[in-house]
Amino acid sequence: MKFLYILIVLIITNPINGYDRITGLEFASRSEVIATNGMAATSHPLATQAAISILKAGGNAIDAAIAANAVLGLVEPTGCGIGGDLFAIVWSAEDKKLYGLNSSGPAPKNISIDKLREEGIDKIPPYGALPVTVPGAVAGWNALHSKFGSLDFKLLFDDAISYAENGFPVSELIAYYLNRSSEVFEDYPNFKTIWMANGKTPLKGEIFKNKLLANDYRLIANSYGKDFYQGTIAKKIVESVNSQGGYFTLSDLSEYKPEWINPVSSNYRGYDVWELPPNGQGIAALQILNVLENYDIKKLGFNSAEYIHLFTEAKKLAFEDRAKYYADMSFAKVPVDYLISKEYAKKRNNLISFDKVLKSIDSNNLEDGDTIYLTVADKFGNMVSLIQSNYRGMGSGVIPNDSGFMLQDRGEMFNLDPTHRNSLVGGKRPFHTIIPAFITKNGNPFVSFGVMGGAMQPLGHAQIVINLIDFDMNLQEAGDAPRFRHVGSSQPTGEKMKDGGYLIFENGFDQNEISKIKEIGHKVVNRNEDDYMKGAFGGYQAIMIKDGVLYGASESRKDGHASGY
């Protein structure tokens, strides 16, 4: 009898196959964070704490998001920084509406396909000066603060400057990423000075300082961002890029302005899911959801072979449109309304069969991408969904002299076919992978969320929405649940899908279901530890508001941290 009692206690107090018999949560690695006054969820604890400090000081969600992003540029340089771009969706409590910000920068005006061809270049390289585009992040901070901020702009950099000057302990994950980055960048000018001062990149727990970045942040804080585009930092950017074969002018920076845009949405089973229109890839998530709404996903079962098959086929269809249409809408006509319409989804759904795989074409050159995502909510009712990145981890390898940051390499995403919507043109923004997301219900804010990770992002967005709505998971469980990823769709750079691509799965999938997937005709590639370390399955943060209470969730695969008060 005593043995039976012990056995019962063990069963009900220990998760079996990830299922907690007390809470009923099958996949959650930790509880949601719950608070009422404010909430922040970022990819690093120090950034989250910076955001909470701003909220407690009377700042709003927008102020806190900027402060957190500045800290992340220091503590997570392998995913973001002031050399990169920024996108955001803001819920304004005062206006009771969503605002979208596209703060991605264009190619320099003097670059062209013809000039590159004269250099013998038929594809933009991933590193060096040629893929560098105008960094939009700092201008994005300025735009967000000008429209919504409440605290003095200078105060938002206090934590970032303090950590940069006095140092912070490097996390295990970032130590790994920095070491990987050094294999690519150690011979690039200025890299060793900043990130290999002791002859190697910092180890886990080692105190790291970046006083050059502290100086950059001071110039930005004191000039309201203007120095970055018109002052000493701008001059350093132009000199460094052009000394390595680039085409920048000071006017490329001084004339740059972010764009306030209207988010677009599609209703999924009574919930409005919001994304930003191209040049980003956000609407691909809406296209996937529109196709899947035609099926009883809940009845099919979470991560069943049938569900995974339908999702994968819907993704392939959306990504074919992504490859063909998504581009800077100031230069190209993109039929956004039609692409995200229910009518179009039904037509595309006719191409899907339960027992056959769509064989396309493809390459996976844009499957990479390291990014940070953060979200903040305040006691006033404002919410921010913000994503920021340099691309390819740290970026291009070009580091402005006497500065503490690397410039992005988003220009690699241009197509060098002049007839393509995403063709390289001076002054044009490239196709972009980073996308923030938002969900509303009956016109009210519900969830602010994002899933960083290159081309995984639309898949991650759709999987999160389905986990929340179809499978009734809580906010943390929806992100912790094992993910799958399809690789090999056609690309905006011109590559075509080859033989249907392939699937990779995280741990936690039923092997019987994977066998069924193979029987249908999908190619499955065994994932490896590198898939996790490279962020192949994305990184998630989210905040939900329900009955006036804030719920926060963070990524258990990385250094994610949610906190409230």
C-alpha positions in Angstrom: 0.0 0.0 0.0 2.8 2.3 0.9 4.5 1.6 -2.4 1.3 2.3 -4.3 1.0 5.7 -2.5 4.6 6.6 -3.4 4.0 5.6 -7.0 0.9 7.8 -7.2 2.7 10.8 -5.7 5.5 10.4 -8.2 3.1 10.2 -11.1 1.1 13.3 -10.2 4.1 15.4 -9.2 6.4 14.6 -12.1 5.8 15.4 -15.7 5.5 12.3 -17.9 6.4 12.9 -21.6 6.2 16.6 -20.8 2.7 16.4 -19.4 2.1 17.8 -16.0 -0.9 16.1 -14.4 -1.5 18.9 -11.9 -1.6 21.8 -14.3 -2.7 19.9 -17.4 0.1 21.7 -19.3 1.9 19.3 -21.6 4.7 21.4 -22.9 5.3 24.4 -20.6 8.9 24.7 -19.3 7.9 27.3 -16.7 4.9 29.2 -15.6 3.6 32.4 -17.2 4.6 35.6 -15.4 1.5 37.4 -14.2 1.3 41.1 -13.2 -0.9 44.2 -13.5 1.3 47.3 -13.6 3.7 46.4 -16.4 5.3 43.5 -18.2 8.5 43.1 -20.4 9.6 40.0 -22.3 13.0 40.1 -24.0 15.7 37.7 -25.1 18.0 38.6 -22.2 17.4 39.2 -18.5 19.4 42.4 -18.3 17.3 43.9 -21.1 14.1 42.9 -19.4 15.2 44.5 -16.2 16.1 47.7 -18.0 12.6 47.8 -19.4 11.0 47.2 -16.0 13.2 49.9 -14.5 11.9 52.4 -17.0 8.3 51.4 -16.4 8.8 51.8 -12.6 10.3 55.2 -13.2 7.1 56.3 -14.9 8.0 55.6 -18.5 5.6 53.9 -20.9 6.0 50.7 -22.9 7.6 52.6 -25.8 10.3 54.1 -23.6 10.9 50.8 -22.0 11.2 49.0 -25.4 13.9 51.5 -26.5 15.9 51.0 -23.3 15.7 47.3 -23.6 16.8 47.3 -27.3 19.8 49.5 -26.4 20.9 47.0 -23.7 20.4 44.1 -26.2 22.7 45.8 -28.7 25.4 45.5 -26.1 24.7 42.1 -24.4 23.5 40.3 -27.6 25.6 41.8 -30.4 25.3 38.5 -32.2 21.6 39.2 -32.8 21.1 42.9 -33.0 22.6 46.4 -32.7 22.5 49.9 -33.9 24.0 48.8 -37.2 20.8 47.0 -38.0 17.1 47.6 -38.8 13.9 47.7 -36.7 10.2 47.0 -37.2 7.5 47.6 -34.6 3.8 47.3 -34.0 2.4 49.7 -31.3 -1.0 49.5 -29.6 -1.8 53.0 -28.5 -4.1 53.0 -25.5 -5.0 56.7 -26.2 -6.1 56.1 -29.8 -7.2 52.4 -29.3 -5.5 51.4 -32.5 -2.4 49.8 -33.9 0.5 51.7 -35.5 3.2 50.0 -37.7 6.7 51.3 -38.0 9.0 50.2 -40.9 12.5 51.3 -39.9 14.4 49.3 -42.4 17.1 51.1 -44.5 17.7 51.2 -48.2 20.7 50.4 -50.4 23.0 53.3 -51.0 21.8 55.5 -53.8 25.0 55.0 -55.9 24.9 51.2 -56.0 23.4 49.4 -59.0 23.1 46.0 -60.7 25.2 47.3 -63.6 28.0 48.5 -61.3 28.1 45.1 -59.5 28.2 43.3 -62.9 31.1 45.5 -63.9 32.9 44.1 -60.9 32.0 40.6 -62.0 29.4 40.0 -59.3 26.3 38.0 -60.1 25.2 37.6 -56.5 25.6 40.0 -53.6 28.0 38.5 -51.1 27.0 37.9 -47.4 29.9 39.9 -45.9 31.9 43.0 -46.6 30.8 46.4 -47.8 28.5 45.5 -50.7 25.6 44.1 -48.7 25.6 47.0 -46.2 22.3 49.0 -46.2 21.4 52.1 -44.2 20.9 51.1 -40.6 17.4 52.0 -39.5 17.3 51.1 -35.8 18.4 54.4 -34.3 16.0 56.3 -36.5 13.4 53.9 -35.4 14.0 54.7 -31.7 13.7 58.3 -32.6 10.4 57.8 -34.5 8.9 55.7 -31.7 9.9 58.2 -29.0 8.8 61.2 -31.0 5.4 59.8 -31.5 4.8 58.0 -28.2 7.6 58.5 -25.7 7.1 60.1 -22.3 10.5 60.1 -20.5 13.5 62.1 -21.6 15.2 60.3 -24.4 18.6 60.5 -22.7 17.4 58.5 -19.7 16.6 55.5 -21.9 20.3 54.8 -22.4 21.5 54.9 -18.8 21.5 51.1 -18.2 23.0 50.3 -21.6 25.8 52.9 -21.1 26.5 51.6 -17.5 26.7 48.0 -18.6 28.9 49.0 -21.6 31.4 50.9 -19.4 31.4 48.8 -16.3 30.9 45.4 -17.9 28.4 42.5 -17.6 28.8 38.7 -17.5 28.4 37.1 -20.9 25.8 34.3 -21.0 26.6 30.8 -22.3 24.6 31.2 -25.4 26.1 34.6 -26.4 29.6 33.3 -25.6 28.9 30.4 -28.1 27.6 32.8 -30.8 30.5 35.2 -30.4 33.0 32.4 -30.7 31.2 31.2 -33.9 31.2 34.8 -35.2 34.9 35.1 -34.6 35.6 32.3 -37.0 34.2 34.6 -39.8 35.1 38.1 -38.6 38.4 37.9 -36.6 40.4 39.2 -39.6 38.0 42.0 -40.3 39.1 45.5 -39.3 38.2 46.4 -35.7 36.6 43.1 -34.7 39.4 41.9 -32.4 39.7 45.3 -30.7 36.1 45.1 -29.5 35.3 41.4 -29.1 38.7 39.7 -28.8 40.6 42.1 -26.6 42.2 39.2 -24.7 43.0 37.2 -27.9 39.7 35.3 -27.9 36.0 36.1 -27.5 34.6 36.2 -23.9 33.7 33.0 -22.2 30.6 32.2 -20.3 30.5 34.3 -17.1 33.4 36.5 -18.2 32.9 40.3 -17.6 32.8 42.1 -21.0 33.0 45.8 -21.6 32.4 47.8 -24.8 33.4 51.4 -24.0 33.3 52.3 -27.7 29.6 51.4 -27.8 29.1 53.4 -24.6 30.5 56.4 -26.5 28.2 55.7 -29.4 25.2 55.5 -27.1 26.1 58.8 -25.5 26.3 60.6 -28.8 23.0 59.1 -29.8 21.3 60.0 -26.5 22.6 63.6 -26.4 21.7 64.3 -30.1 18.3 62.5 -30.1 19.8 60.1 -32.6 21.0 62.8 -35.1 24.7 62.2 -34.7 24.2 58.7 -36.1 22.9 60.0 -39.4 24.4 63.5 -39.6 27.4 63.7 -37.2 30.6 61.9 -36.3 29.1 58.4 -36.3 27.7 59.0 -39.8 31.1 60.1 -41.1 32.7 57.0 -39.6 30.1 54.7 -41.2 30.6 56.2 -44.7 34.4 56.2 -44.4 34.6 52.6 -43.2 32.1 51.2 -45.7 33.7 52.9 -48.7 37.3 52.0 -47.6 36.1 48.4 -48.0 34.6 48.8 -51.5 31.1 50.3 -50.7 29.0 53.0 -52.3 27.8 55.1 -49.4 27.5 58.9 -49.2 26.6 61.0 -46.2 23.3 61.9 -47.8 22.3 58.2 -47.7 22.3 58.5 -44.0 21.2 62.1 -43.5 18.2 61.7 -45.8 16.9 58.5 -44.3 13.5 58.4 -42.6 11.5 55.5 -41.2 8.0 55.0 -42.4 4.8 54.8 -40.3 2.6 52.2 -42.0 -0.7 50.5 -41.4 -0.5 46.9 -40.1 -2.6 44.4 -42.1 -4.6 41.6 -40.7 -6.6 38.4 -41.3 -9.2 37.0 -39.0 -8.4 33.5 -37.8 -11.3 31.8 -36.0 -12.5 35.1 -34.5 -9.1 36.6 -33.7 -7.5 39.3 -35.8 -3.8 38.5 -36.5 -1.8 41.5 -37.4 1.5 41.8 -39.4 3.3 44.5 -41.3 3.1 44.6 -45.1 6.2 44.0 -47.3 9.2 44.6 -47.7 9.0 42.2 -44.7 7.6 38.7 -44.8 4.9 39.0 -42.2 2.0 38.4 -44.5 3.3 34.9 -45.2 2.0 34.0 -41.7 -1.4 35.3 -42.6 -1.4 33.4 -45.9 -0.5 30.1 -44.0 -3.3 30.7 -41.5 -5.9 31.5 -44.1 -5.3 28.2 -45.8 -5.3 26.2 -42.6 -8.5 27.8 -41.4 -10.2 25.6 -44.0 -9.5 22.5 -41.8 -10.5 21.4 -38.4 -6.9 21.6 -37.0 -7.9 20.8 -33.4 -9.6 17.6 -34.6 -6.5 16.6 -36.5 -4.5 16.8 -33.3 -1.4 18.7 -32.2 1.6 17.8 -34.3 -0.2 14.9 -36.0 1.1 13.9 -39.4 -2.0 15.3 -41.0 -1.6 18.7 -39.4 2.2 18.9 -40.1 1.5 17.9 -43.7 -1.2 20.6 -44.3 0.9 23.2 -42.5 3.9 22.4 -44.7 2.0 22.6 -47.9 0.4 25.9 -46.9 3.9 27.2 -46.1 5.2 26.2 -49.5 2.4 28.0 -51.2 2.8 31.2 -49.1 6.6 31.1 -49.7 6.2 30.9 -53.5 4.3 34.2 -53.3 6.9 35.5 -50.9 9.6 34.7 -53.5 7.6 36.3 -56.3 5.9 39.3 -54.8 7.4 40.5 -51.5 9.4 43.7 -52.0 9.7 47.4 -51.2 6.2 48.7 -52.0 7.6 52.1 -52.9 9.2 50.4 -55.9 7.0 47.5 -56.7 3.3 46.7 -56.8 2.5 44.0 -54.2 -1.1 42.8 -54.2 -1.3 42.5 -50.4 -5.0 42.6 -50.0 -5.5 39.8 -52.5 -2.7 37.7 -51.1 -4.1 37.7 -47.6 -7.8 37.3 -48.7 -9.9 34.3 -47.9 -10.8 34.0 -51.5 -7.2 33.6 -52.6 -6.6 31.1 -49.8 -9.4 28.9 -51.0 -7.9 28.9 -54.5 -4.5 28.0 -53.2 -5.9 25.3 -50.9 -7.2 23.5 -54.0 -3.6 22.7 -54.8 -3.2 20.7 -51.5 -3.8 17.0 -51.3 -3.9 14.9 -48.1 -1.8 12.1 -49.7 0.7 13.9 -52.0 3.5 16.4 -51.4 3.9 19.6 -53.5 7.2 19.3 -55.3 8.5 22.7 -55.9 11.9 24.2 -56.4 14.2 25.8 -54.0 17.3 26.8 -52.1 17.6 27.8 -48.5 20.0 30.8 -48.7 17.7 33.0 -46.6 17.1 30.5 -43.9 19.7 32.0 -41.7 19.3 35.1 -39.5 19.9 36.0 -35.9 17.6 38.5 -34.4 16.1 39.8 -31.1 12.5 40.2 -30.4 11.0 42.0 -27.4 7.6 43.1 -26.2 6.5 45.5 -23.4 3.2 46.5 -21.9 2.6 49.3 -19.4 0.0 50.2 -16.8 -1.5 52.8 -19.2 -2.6 50.1 -21.7 0.1 50.6 -24.3 1.8 47.6 -25.9 4.8 47.3 -28.2 5.8 44.4 -30.4 9.4 45.1 -31.6 12.0 43.2 -33.6 15.5 44.2 -34.5 18.4 42.6 -36.2 21.7 42.9 -38.1 21.1 39.7 -40.1 23.5 36.7 -40.4 24.3 37.0 -36.7 26.5 40.0 -36.2 26.1 41.4 -39.7 28.5 42.3 -42.6 31.8 42.4 -40.8 32.1 46.1 -41.4 32.7 47.9 -38.1 33.0 51.7 -38.2 36.4 52.9 -36.9 36.4 53.9 -33.2 32.9 52.5 -32.8 31.5 49.6 -30.9 29.0 48.0 -33.4 28.9 46.2 -36.7 26.8 47.2 -39.7 24.1 44.9 -41.1 24.2 43.0 -44.4 20.6 43.1 -45.4 21.5 44.0 -49.0 22.4 40.3 -49.5 18.7 39.8 -49.9 18.4 41.8 -53.1 17.8 39.9 -56.4 20.2 40.9 -59.2 17.5 40.2 -61.9 16.4 43.7 -62.9 13.0 42.5 -63.8 12.3 41.0 -60.3 10.2 43.0 -57.8 13.0 42.6 -55.2 15.8 43.7 -57.6 18.6 45.8 -56.4 18.1 49.6 -57.0 19.9 52.4 -55.2 17.6 53.9 -52.5 15.4 50.8 -52.4 14.8 48.6 -49.3 15.6 44.9 -49.6 13.3 42.0 -48.8 13.3 41.6 -45.0 12.8 38.6 -42.7 12.2 40.3 -39.3 8.6 40.6 -38.4 6.7 41.7 -35.2 3.1 40.4 -34.7 0.0 41.2 -32.7 -3.4 39.7 -32.1 -6.6 41.6 -31.3 -10.0 40.3 -30.3 -13.1 42.3 -30.9 -11.0 45.4 -31.5 -9.1 45.1 -28.2 -5.4 44.1 -27.7 -4.9 40.4 -26.9 -1.4 39.2 -27.6 1.8 41.0 -28.6 4.4 38.4 -29.8 7.2 37.5 -32.1 9.4 34.5 -33.1 12.8 35.5 -34.2 14.9 33.3 -36.6 15.2 34.2 -40.3 12.7 32.4 -42.5 11.4 30.4 -39.5 9.5 33.5 -38.4 6.3 33.2 -40.4 6.1 29.5 -39.6 6.7 30.4 -35.9 4.0 33.0 -35.9 1.5 30.6 -37.5 2.4 27.8 -35.1 2.0 30.1 -32.0 -1.4 31.3 -33.2 -2.6 27.8 -33.8 -1.2 26.6 -30.4 -3.1 29.4 -28.7 -6.4 29.2 -30.6 -6.8 25.7 -31.9 -5.0 23.8 -29.2 -5.9 26.1 -26.3 -2.4 26.4 -24.9 -1.4 29.1 -22.4 1.0 31.8 -23.5 4.2 30.0 -22.2 3.2 26.6 -23.4 2.4 27.9 -26.9 6.1 28.9 -27.2 7.6 25.9 -25.4 5.7 23.3 -27.5 8.0 21.5 -29.9 8.3 23.2 -33.3 8.9 21.9 -36.8 10.4 23.8 -39.7 10.2 23.3 -43.5 13.4 24.4 -45.3 13.9 24.8 -49.0 11.2 27.1 -50.4 11.8 29.5 -53.3 13.5 32.7 -52.3 13.1 36.5 -53.2 16.8 36.4 -54.3 15.9 34.1 -57.2 16.6 30.6 -56.0 13.8 28.0 -56.7 12.4 25.2 -54.6 14.0 21.8 -55.2 12.1 18.6 -54.8 9.7 19.9 -52.2 12.3 20.9 -49.6 12.6 19.1 -46.3 11.4 19.1 -42.7 13.3 19.2 -39.4 11.8 18.5 -36.0 12.6 19.4 -32.5 12.6 16.8 -29.8 9.2 15.9 -28.5 7.5 14.7 -31.8 5.9 11.3 -32.0 8.1 9.1 -34.2 5.1 7.3 -35.5 3.8 10.6 -36.8 7.1 11.4 -38.4 7.0 8.0 -40.1 3.6 8.9 -41.5 5.0 12.2 -42.8 7.7 10.3 -44.7 5.1 7.9 -46.1 3.2 10.9 -47.5 6.3 11.9 -49.4 8.0 14.5 -47.2 11.8 14.4 -46.8 12.8 14.6 -43.2 16.3 15.5 -42.1 17.5 14.7 -38.6 18.1 17.8 -36.6 21.3 18.2 -34.7 22.5 20.3 -31.8 23.7 22.9 -34.2 20.1 23.5 -35.3 19.3 24.6 -31.7 22.4 26.7 -31.3 21.8 28.5 -34.6 18.3 29.3 -33.6 16.7 27.1 -36.3 13.4 26.9 -34.5 13.2 30.5 -33.6 13.1 32.5 -30.3 9.8 33.6 -28.8 8.5 36.3 -26.5 4.9 37.3 -25.8 2.6 39.4 -23.6 -1.1 38.7 -23.3 -3.7 41.0 -21.7 -6.8 39.4 -20.3 -9.4 41.1 -18.0 -6.8 43.8 -17.2 -4.2 41.3 -16.2 -0.8 40.9 -18.0 0.7 37.5 -18.8 4.3 37.2 -20.0 6.1 34.4 -21.7 9.7 34.0 -22.8 11.9 31.7 -24.9 13.2 28.7 -23.0 15.5 27.8 -25.9 17.6 30.9 -25.4 18.2 33.5 -22.6 14.6 34.7 -22.7 13.2 36.4 -19.7 9.8 37.8 -18.9 9.1 40.0 -15.8 6.3 42.1 -14.5 5.4 44.2 -11.5 
